[in-house]
Amino acid sequence: MSDDEPKPGSAEDQGPVRIDEELARHLANKREELFEEFGIRDEFPAEVLAEAEARTEGVEAEIDEAVAERQDLRDLTTWTTDPVDAQDFDDAISIRREEDCYRLWVHIADVTHYVTPDTAMWDEAVKRANTVYLPAYTIHMLPPILAETVCSLVPNEDRLAHTVEMAIDDETLSFETIDIYKSVIRSDERLTYKQCEERLDDPSLPLGAENELAFELADRMHEQRKEDGSLVLNPRRDRAHTIIEESMLKANKAVTHTLMWDRGVEAMYRVHPQPTPDQWDKALREIQELDSVSIPGSSWDDPRKAVNAALEAAPDRQLNKIQRAVLRVMPRAKYMNDPFGGHHALNFDIYGHFTSPIRRLSDTINHWIVHEHDVPETLLELCDHASDKQKDGETAERLYKQFLQEVGLDPYAVNNRGLEIVEDPDEAAHTA
């Protein structure tokens, strides 16, 4: 799974998992216990909330004034694609076919227009470092009142964005040009993943042709990544997820290549070490021994390609076992102030984050560096802190899911459908 794989959303055709009030109290107590253990900040200080609320006032006039200093892309066909239960929309795309290239725009909410180093919101975001996702419970990095309003690329509203415009060569899929700039956009529609699939099935629908073109490019980029040796732990991605994942990966790659090769500056790069040969050998042999799973002899020279081949041919019941075998030997990715060492899982020589500034400190910092040409003096400490807080959040998520199983709940169902508290215990299902 890539660093940019979207978080699962609720199932669109199923209702929430019902629990009674007693079980809801047990879940709340468990969350408080985990927050205390891992230093996760649930409630925002009053000063931060007041500051966030103040920044949501008078934004229409502020955006009107900003147009003169930004590229006006409001006439460009633009849309967002997110889970059905998404509350904020921090990325949107536009696409056009040109004679020898695809022109892809990835628009990211301009968080650092509102959250700057001289604000309490910035200080709080640094302390939190990332949004933590527990099943049916989210601990935000930024106050929702900000993230879900002026920093959310909702349809039919002018919004400030940071745009990555890429001309992608038709044959090689390499960058012909990269342009990163501040913009004003206006999203035409907010699609869920299911709605995106419907548009792909019927390109005559609004945004159907645009999504068809976006998937054509995304599918080609996905296949090229696999051919180049990028590890793809989820081979059953639907088309909508593929569009978003590949577009975001391409934009992140464009930004961090620009930062390193064109500017030669420090930033929050994402570095992923590789397992040792013995670790890879252990994982591959474990996979090979699984029932109904085999690794083609031609792929053993590159363990990532070997895993991809095994996943693609394996029955669904074995996917989790293959993924766990790999994750057990895979070192953690971490943030570093230089990119050297690259990202092993993605097989990128340089990589970093830019496309999710609402939920990741690394992206927020990189937005600031890209536009302000201002590298924080404490960058190395910020990298270490963000890496540690990500580990804490993921550990808390794992332990909370274990607790859900212990009390008879299916974490996957809760994560994808949410929870509803009912007064009558007979209406509650302790198994989902």
LODO-86045 format. One record per residue (C-alpha): residue number from 0; z negated, y, x negated. Coordinates in Angstrom, 3 decimals. Last residue first. Layout:
<nodes>
NODE:drentor:zz:yy:xx
NODE:NUM:Z:Y:X
...
</nodes>
This chain:
<nodes>
NODE:drentor:zz:yy:xx
NODE:431:-12.582:-6.728:21.097
NODE:430:-15.919:-8.551:21.109
NODE:429:-18.966:-6.704:22.304
NODE:428:-17.075:-5.947:25.512
NODE:427:-18.859:-3.404:27.664
NODE:426:-18.504:-3.333:31.442
NODE:425:-21.557:-5.600:31.915
NODE:424:-23.602:-3.207:29.778
NODE:423:-23.164:-0.501:32.460
NODE:422:-23.476:2.944:30.938
NODE:421:-20.121:2.920:29.117
NODE:420:-19.320:4.273:25.643
NODE:419:-15.609:4.297:24.819
NODE:418:-14.392:3.454:21.324
NODE:417:-11.074:3.937:19.530
NODE:416:-7.898:1.906:19.916
NODE:415:-6.585:1.442:16.384
NODE:414:-9.778:1.570:14.357
NODE:413:-11.795:-0.213:17.037
NODE:412:-9.198:-2.976:17.310
NODE:411:-9.034:-3.377:13.532
NODE:410:-12.819:-3.319:13.189
NODE:409:-13.184:-6.177:15.733
NODE:408:-16.667:-5.848:17.180
NODE:407:-19.337:-8.549:17.363
NODE:406:-22.340:-6.777:15.826
NODE:405:-21.740:-8.338:12.381
NODE:404:-18.037:-7.494:12.581
NODE:403:-18.841:-3.821:13.105
NODE:402:-21.239:-3.997:10.152
NODE:401:-18.490:-5.312:7.887
NODE:400:-16.267:-2.449:9.011
NODE:399:-19.040:-0.008:8.111
NODE:398:-19.385:-1.577:4.657
NODE:397:-15.635:-1.242:3.962
NODE:396:-15.535:2.371:5.186
NODE:395:-18.573:3.285:3.078
NODE:394:-16.887:1.730:0.031
NODE:393:-13.677:3.668:0.740
NODE:392:-15.592:6.927:1.052
NODE:391:-17.561:6.363:-2.143
NODE:390:-14.407:5.466:-4.081
NODE:389:-12.694:8.618:-2.828
NODE:388:-15.769:10.611:-3.779
NODE:387:-15.673:9.271:-7.345
NODE:386:-11.965:10.013:-7.828
NODE:385:-12.367:13.514:-6.367
NODE:384:-15.318:14.197:-8.701
NODE:383:-13.486:12.971:-11.802
NODE:382:-10.434:15.103:-11.027
NODE:381:-12.582:18.140:-10.154
NODE:380:-14.447:17.790:-13.451
NODE:379:-11.138:17.808:-15.341
NODE:378:-9.929:20.810:-13.332
NODE:377:-13.038:22.947:-13.953
NODE:376:-11.087:25.897:-15.344
NODE:375:-8.887:25.819:-12.254
NODE:374:-5.139:26.003:-13.042
NODE:373:-3.605:29.199:-11.641
NODE:372:0.172:29.344:-11.326
NODE:371:-0.577:30.755:-7.844
NODE:370:2.050:28.790:-5.936
NODE:369:2.092:25.406:-7.631
NODE:368:-1.522:25.542:-8.847
NODE:367:-2.906:26.359:-5.396
NODE:366:-0.868:23.656:-3.703
NODE:365:-2.044:21.236:-6.423
NODE:364:-5.681:22.036:-5.656
NODE:363:-5.148:21.411:-1.928
NODE:362:-3.330:18.155:-2.654
NODE:361:-6.135:16.897:-4.888
NODE:360:-8.757:17.933:-2.323
NODE:359:-7.358:15.474:0.200
NODE:358:-7.490:15.573:4.041
NODE:357:-5.935:18.867:5.105
NODE:356:-3.956:19.151:1.864
NODE:355:-1.937:16.009:2.684
NODE:354:1.566:16.295:1.134
NODE:353:0.812:17.328:-2.449
NODE:352:-0.467:14.299:-4.359
NODE:351:0.496:13.189:-7.836
NODE:350:2.967:11.035:-9.725
NODE:349:4.618:10.754:-13.112
NODE:348:6.169:7.618:-14.630
NODE:347:6.472:6.054:-11.192
NODE:346:6.206:2.257:-10.837
NODE:345:4.503:2.673:-7.452
NODE:344:1.798:0.165:-8.366
NODE:343:1.689:1.288:-12.011
NODE:342:1.380:5.041:-11.492
NODE:341:1.958:6.756:-14.810
NODE:340:0.088:6.305:-18.062
NODE:339:0.436:9.968:-18.779
NODE:338:0.011:12.169:-15.744
NODE:337:-2.355:14.819:-17.149
NODE:336:-5.432:16.326:-15.484
NODE:335:-6.438:12.928:-14.107
NODE:334:-7.081:11.574:-10.640
NODE:333:-7.747:7.857:-10.326
NODE:332:-6.066:4.642:-9.185
NODE:331:-8.436:1.705:-9.114
NODE:330:-7.584:-1.334:-11.199
NODE:329:-5.703:-4.185:-9.452
NODE:328:-7.115:-7.668:-9.985
NODE:327:-8.837:-8.114:-6.617
NODE:326:-6.163:-6.035:-4.878
NODE:325:-3.467:-8.569:-5.729
NODE:324:-5.281:-11.617:-4.380
NODE:323:-6.371:-9.589:-1.351
NODE:322:-2.759:-8.703:-0.505
NODE:321:-1.650:-12.325:-0.772
NODE:320:-4.510:-13.482:1.452
NODE:319:-3.780:-10.732:3.986
NODE:318:-0.114:-11.731:4.205
NODE:317:-0.773:-15.451:4.684
NODE:316:-0.931:-15.552:8.495
NODE:315:2.261:-13.474:8.702
NODE:314:4.325:-16.247:7.127
NODE:313:5.480:-15.538:3.566
NODE:312:9.066:-14.675:2.635
NODE:311:8.685:-10.898:2.263
NODE:310:5.200:-11.150:0.799
NODE:309:6.210:-13.612:-1.913
NODE:308:9.201:-11.499:-2.971
NODE:307:7.087:-8.340:-3.136
NODE:306:4.418:-10.153:-5.160
NODE:305:7.002:-11.374:-7.678
NODE:304:8.565:-7.913:-7.856
NODE:303:5.169:-6.472:-8.778
NODE:302:4.530:-9.292:-11.259
NODE:301:7.735:-8.515:-13.200
NODE:300:8.846:-11.504:-15.296
NODE:299:7.932:-13.878:-12.444
NODE:298:10.813:-12.627:-10.261
NODE:297:13.564:-15.121:-11.169
NODE:296:11.309:-18.102:-10.495
NODE:295:11.009:-17.151:-6.837
NODE:294:7.356:-17.015:-5.750
NODE:293:6.345:-19.442:-3.013
NODE:292:4.128:-19.318:0.050
NODE:291:3.968:-21.935:2.828
NODE:290:0.359:-22.873:1.898
NODE:289:-1.129:-20.678:-0.810
NODE:288:-1.005:-22.046:-4.372
NODE:287:1.619:-19.528:-5.505
NODE:286:-0.607:-16.647:-4.437
NODE:285:-3.524:-17.852:-6.569
NODE:284:-1.133:-18.404:-9.474
NODE:283:0.200:-14.878:-9.083
NODE:282:-3.279:-13.350:-9.035
NODE:281:-4.482:-15.234:-12.134
NODE:280:-1.306:-14.368:-14.048
NODE:279:-1.709:-10.693:-13.134
NODE:278:-5.266:-10.728:-14.449
NODE:277:-4.188:-12.504:-17.644
NODE:276:-1.391:-9.975:-18.226
NODE:275:-3.940:-7.144:-17.865
NODE:274:-3.855:-5.141:-14.662
NODE:273:-1.993:-1.826:-14.657
NODE:272:-3.521:1.625:-14.658
NODE:271:-2.843:4.015:-11.757
NODE:270:-2.750:7.723:-12.513
NODE:269:-2.504:10.365:-9.786
NODE:268:-2.063:13.850:-11.215
NODE:267:-4.367:16.729:-10.356
NODE:266:-2.666:19.473:-12.336
NODE:265:-2.197:20.505:-15.963
NODE:264:0.922:22.443:-16.734
NODE:263:4.204:21.689:-18.470
NODE:262:6.158:23.981:-16.146
NODE:261:9.508:22.241:-15.694
NODE:260:8.587:18.725:-16.835
NODE:259:4.954:18.498:-15.656
NODE:258:4.695:20.676:-12.560
NODE:257:8.264:19.970:-11.449
NODE:256:7.775:16.222:-11.857
NODE:255:4.576:16.595:-9.832
NODE:254:6.329:18.404:-7.001
NODE:253:9.346:16.099:-6.775
NODE:252:7.216:12.936:-6.868
NODE:251:5.019:14.214:-4.072
NODE:250:8.127:15.074:-2.047
NODE:249:9.704:11.655:-2.591
NODE:248:6.483:9.850:-1.690
NODE:247:6.167:11.971:1.452
NODE:246:9.719:11.207:2.589
NODE:245:9.276:7.499:1.822
NODE:244:6.070:7.221:3.824
NODE:243:7.303:9.271:6.769
NODE:242:10.637:7.519:7.268
NODE:241:9.153:4.074:6.576
NODE:240:6.414:4.618:9.139
NODE:239:9.028:5.335:11.812
NODE:238:11.170:2.357:10.797
NODE:237:8.419:-0.223:11.122
NODE:236:6.594:-1.512:8.068
NODE:235:6.424:-5.285:7.749
NODE:234:6.508:-5.454:3.943
NODE:233:2.994:-4.024:3.501
NODE:232:2.010:-4.619:-0.126
NODE:231:5.101:-2.916:-1.529
NODE:230:4.784:-2.770:-5.341
NODE:229:7.458:-0.588:-6.928
NODE:228:9.623:-2.589:-9.340
NODE:227:12.916:-0.674:-9.477
NODE:226:14.417:-2.921:-6.808
NODE:225:11.441:-2.238:-4.561
NODE:224:11.812:1.495:-5.033
NODE:223:15.555:1.271:-4.389
NODE:222:14.937:-0.573:-1.117
NODE:221:12.532:2.119:0.028
NODE:220:14.848:4.949:-0.991
NODE:219:17.711:3.334:0.953
NODE:218:15.490:2.838:3.996
NODE:217:14.301:6.429:3.803
NODE:216:17.840:7.821:3.618
NODE:215:19.140:5.880:6.615
NODE:214:15.815:6.476:8.352
NODE:213:16.199:10.242:8.076
NODE:212:19.790:10.017:9.319
NODE:211:18.724:8.051:12.401
NODE:210:15.808:10.429:12.860
NODE:209:18.203:13.381:12.950
NODE:208:20.580:11.584:15.334
NODE:207:17.748:10.793:17.738
NODE:206:16.166:14.244:17.567
NODE:205:16.769:14.616:21.322
NODE:204:18.097:11.327:22.751
NODE:203:21.666:10.256:21.950
NODE:202:20.310:8.341:18.930
NODE:201:18.941:5.636:21.276
NODE:200:17.047:2.951:19.355
NODE:199:16.117:5.462:16.661
NODE:198:14.830:7.830:19.333
NODE:197:12.692:5.032:20.791
NODE:196:11.308:4.210:17.337
NODE:195:10.324:7.863:16.898
NODE:194:8.576:7.764:20.272
NODE:193:6.512:4.771:19.111
NODE:192:5.588:6.525:15.877
NODE:191:4.437:9.546:17.874
NODE:190:6.719:12.539:17.920
NODE:189:5.760:16.243:17.942
NODE:188:8.787:18.360:18.716
NODE:187:10.777:21.397:17.600
NODE:186:8.451:22.460:14.799
NODE:185:8.649:26.137:13.920
NODE:184:8.592:26.962:10.225
NODE:183:7.570:29.896:8.029
NODE:182:7.990:29.232:4.328
NODE:181:6.358:29.225:0.905
NODE:180:8.472:27.632:-1.806
NODE:179:9.333:24.498:-3.756
NODE:178:12.978:23.929:-4.705
NODE:177:14.187:20.681:-6.220
NODE:176:17.836:20.081:-7.092
NODE:175:20.057:17.075:-7.759
NODE:174:17.091:14.736:-7.450
NODE:173:17.888:11.035:-7.759
NODE:172:19.114:8.930:-4.844
NODE:171:21.662:7.403:-7.258
NODE:170:24.700:7.458:-4.974
NODE:169:24.172:10.239:-2.439
NODE:168:22.182:12.439:-4.806
NODE:167:19.109:13.945:-3.166
NODE:166:18.986:17.714:-2.653
NODE:165:15.293:18.412:-2.186
NODE:164:13.441:21.209:-0.416
NODE:163:9.637:21.039:-0.741
NODE:162:8.176:23.509:1.742
NODE:161:4.682:25.012:1.774
NODE:160:4.106:26.055:5.350
NODE:159:2.959:28.908:7.579
NODE:158:3.353:28.107:11.270
NODE:157:5.301:29.543:14.194
NODE:156:4.525:27.608:17.376
NODE:155:6.945:25.515:19.468
NODE:154:5.586:22.206:18.200
NODE:153:2.260:21.901:16.348
NODE:152:2.261:22.120:12.567
NODE:151:-1.531:22.076:12.263
NODE:150:-3.065:24.461:9.738
NODE:149:-3.453:27.273:12.288
NODE:148:-5.094:24.985:14.871
NODE:147:-6.318:21.435:14.194
NODE:146:-7.238:21.978:10.553
NODE:145:-9.030:25.263:11.232
NODE:144:-11.268:24.216:14.127
NODE:143:-11.412:20.784:12.511
NODE:142:-13.426:22.193:9.573
NODE:141:-11.872:20.877:6.365
NODE:140:-12.757:17.631:4.558
NODE:139:-13.292:15.821:7.834
NODE:138:-15.641:12.923:8.554
NODE:137:-13.767:10.718:11.025
NODE:136:-15.191:8.142:13.440
NODE:135:-13.288:5.543:15.506
NODE:134:-13.147:3.119:12.550
NODE:133:-14.378:5.101:9.538
NODE:132:-11.995:7.527:7.870
NODE:131:-13.428:9.824:5.206
NODE:130:-11.617:13.110:4.600
NODE:129:-11.522:14.088:0.954
NODE:128:-13.239:16.040:-1.808
NODE:127:-16.430:16.651:0.248
NODE:126:-18.032:18.992:-2.306
NODE:125:-14.680:20.616:-3.123
NODE:124:-13.954:21.100:0.581
NODE:123:-17.327:22.809:0.973
NODE:122:-16.602:25.242:-1.842
NODE:121:-13.158:25.961:-0.409
NODE:120:-14.558:26.593:3.078
NODE:119:-17.177:28.940:1.592
NODE:118:-14.297:31.112:0.408
NODE:117:-13.374:32.689:-2.947
NODE:116:-11.342:29.673:-4.077
NODE:115:-8.916:30.006:-1.125
NODE:114:-8.718:28.243:2.245
NODE:113:-6.429:30.175:4.601
NODE:112:-3.208:30.523:2.607
NODE:111:-4.395:27.464:0.703
NODE:110:-3.806:25.264:3.753
NODE:109:-0.084:25.961:3.900
NODE:108:0.748:23.001:6.144
NODE:107:3.374:20.878:4.408
NODE:106:7.109:21.008:5.107
NODE:105:9.282:18.262:3.624
NODE:104:12.925:19.320:3.578
NODE:103:15.600:16.756:2.796
NODE:102:19.184:17.556:1.872
NODE:101:21.143:14.328:1.509
NODE:100:23.911:14.448:-1.036
NODE:99:27.579:14.427:-1.873
NODE:98:29.141:16.225:1.090
NODE:97:25.975:17.240:2.910
NODE:96:23.834:15.362:5.415
NODE:95:20.910:17.361:6.772
NODE:94:17.207:16.660:7.108
NODE:93:14.031:18.343:8.332
NODE:92:10.485:17.055:7.969
NODE:91:6.966:17.870:9.088
NODE:90:3.550:17.432:7.467
NODE:89:0.023:18.581:8.289
NODE:88:-0.174:17.542:11.926
NODE:87:-3.758:17.579:13.147
NODE:86:-5.432:15.558:15.877
NODE:85:-3.551:12.284:15.474
NODE:84:-4.195:9.875:18.365
NODE:83:-0.550:8.819:18.884
NODE:82:-0.057:8.303:15.167
NODE:81:2.204:10.898:13.528
NODE:80:5.790:12.126:13.350
NODE:79:6.437:15.864:13.012
NODE:78:9.678:17.734:13.689
NODE:77:12.079:20.314:12.280
NODE:76:15.539:21.574:13.180
NODE:75:15.947:24.716:11.060
NODE:74:15.892:27.954:13.076
NODE:73:12.294:28.689:12.077
NODE:72:13.084:28.293:8.402
NODE:71:12.274:31.864:7.329
NODE:70:11.724:31.780:3.584
NODE:69:8.621:33.784:2.788
NODE:68:7.664:37.342:1.885
NODE:67:9.116:39.060:4.966
NODE:66:7.839:36.266:7.220
NODE:65:4.219:36.954:6.193
NODE:64:3.825:39.934:8.510
NODE:63:4.803:37.913:11.573
NODE:62:2.468:35.126:10.419
NODE:61:-0.471:37.547:10.268
NODE:60:0.387:38.955:13.699
NODE:59:0.339:35.438:15.141
NODE:58:-2.800:34.538:13.198
NODE:57:-5.033:37.172:14.764
NODE:56:-8.056:34.893:14.803
NODE:55:-8.057:31.396:13.310
NODE:54:-9.520:32.623:10.035
NODE:53:-12.672:33.824:11.839
NODE:52:-13.309:30.312:13.159
NODE:51:-13.106:28.879:9.663
NODE:50:-15.556:31.450:8.282
NODE:49:-18.017:30.782:11.072
NODE:48:-17.751:27.018:10.527
NODE:47:-18.312:27.399:6.775
NODE:46:-21.334:29.672:7.236
NODE:45:-22.839:27.281:9.808
NODE:44:-22.779:24.421:7.307
NODE:43:-20.466:21.527:8.306
NODE:42:-22.019:18.280:9.547
NODE:41:-20.987:14.903:8.098
NODE:40:-21.453:15.325:4.350
NODE:39:-21.115:11.943:2.662
NODE:38:-23.661:11.488:-0.150
NODE:37:-22.982:7.776:-0.491
NODE:36:-26.336:6.326:0.568
NODE:35:-27.185:9.093:3.044
NODE:34:-23.801:8.908:4.768
NODE:33:-24.086:5.113:4.858
NODE:32:-27.465:5.195:6.607
NODE:31:-26.255:7.860:9.026
NODE:30:-23.252:5.683:9.876
NODE:29:-25.482:2.664:10.488
NODE:28:-27.710:4.684:12.815
NODE:27:-24.669:5.864:14.803
NODE:26:-23.397:2.293:15.128
NODE:25:-26.771:1.066:16.357
NODE:24:-26.927:3.925:18.858
NODE:23:-23.467:3.001:20.210
NODE:22:-24.676:-0.596:20.577
NODE:21:-27.497:0.577:22.817
NODE:20:-25.195:2.849:24.835
NODE:19:-22.779:0.072:25.765
NODE:18:-19.400:-0.579:24.150
NODE:17:-15.819:-0.404:25.428
NODE:16:-12.834:-0.734:23.092
NODE:15:-10.326:1.977:23.960
NODE:14:-7.264:1.382:26.141
NODE:13:-4.103:-0.334:25.084
NODE:12:-0.430:0.705:25.243
NODE:11:-0.358:3.372:22.560
NODE:10:-2.339:1.474:19.965
NODE:9:-4.453:3.992:18.139
NODE:8:-3.349:5.218:14.742
NODE:7:-3.427:3.580:11.353
NODE:6:-3.739:5.936:8.352
NODE:5:-0.420:6.849:6.838
NODE:4:0.565:5.220:3.552
NODE:3:0.440:7.963:1.008
NODE:2:-1.514:6.252:-1.715
NODE:1:0.892:3.365:-1.431
NODE:0:0.000:0.000:0.000
</nodes>
